[in-house]
């Protein structure tokens, strides 16, 4: 069963990589250098390449869920990090952009940091499926605050926000979504003869709202940066947030965790996040966009 899970994780990595590539390509072509808004989002959604990318992303996530349910996290999670490398290679060949050294180092930092964090988290946490109603409501309350903050920031400062904002925002939102989906799944499996009204419907509503906003952020990120950034958000920020919620709110952190393990987890998480930030600043595509934007501003300045 483990080998089947490994094969599923590998297929998931490639599906996510090509899905992100296709969606990024479609978004750029549809908006044609303009800002992605709700008004032109319909044009993006009607693009066949974008739809193909969406189907690949859904397939990739489904395969990853199957892999996680069929094999230990220590086996599956490192394989998922391959998606970042595949995305970088595919995008570089498509756009004919050569990867500079800072970008390569940023990708390595993302992979090493995220994989290290997950592997350390496995030794420091215990799976706790008994999520109490109070814990679920606390997660929903924090998520509501996150949605309000990032939503207001998007409305008020949408012209000034860069790709990294949308990537981190999407990663945080999907991290909460993953935790709440697991909570809902556990509740559904254990319902037995109980009333369906006892299911965590508020959590379901929170998943829909956060999922839609996170998906919109992903599309915004496609229009503002390379697809590697999106994959970095999904493979780095998402699991870090999910594990952090499990450790801090759900009581999954073991009481006998050595101090050195805790310190190494913080270092690994920092390593991964620094990699994402570096990717958003030094990727050749980002540099080209920045130079083009500066050139346009100079032309618009009065002589």
Secondary structure, 3 states (H helix, E strand, C coil): CHHHHHHHHHHHHHHHHHHHHHHHHHHHHHHCCCCCCHHHHHHHHCCHHHHHHHHHHHHHHHHHHHHHHHCCHHHHHHHHCHHHHHHHHHHHHHHCCCCCHHHHHHHHHHHHHHHHHHHHHHHHECCCCCCCHHHHHHHHHHHHHHHHHHHHHHHHHCCCCCHHHHHHHHHHHHHHHHHHHHHHHHHHHCCCCCCHHHCCHHHHHHHHHHHHHHHHHHHHHHHHCCHHHHHHHHHHHHHHHHHHHHHHCCCCECCCCCHHHHHHHHHHHHHHHHHHHHHHHHCHHHHHHHHHHHHHHHHHCCC
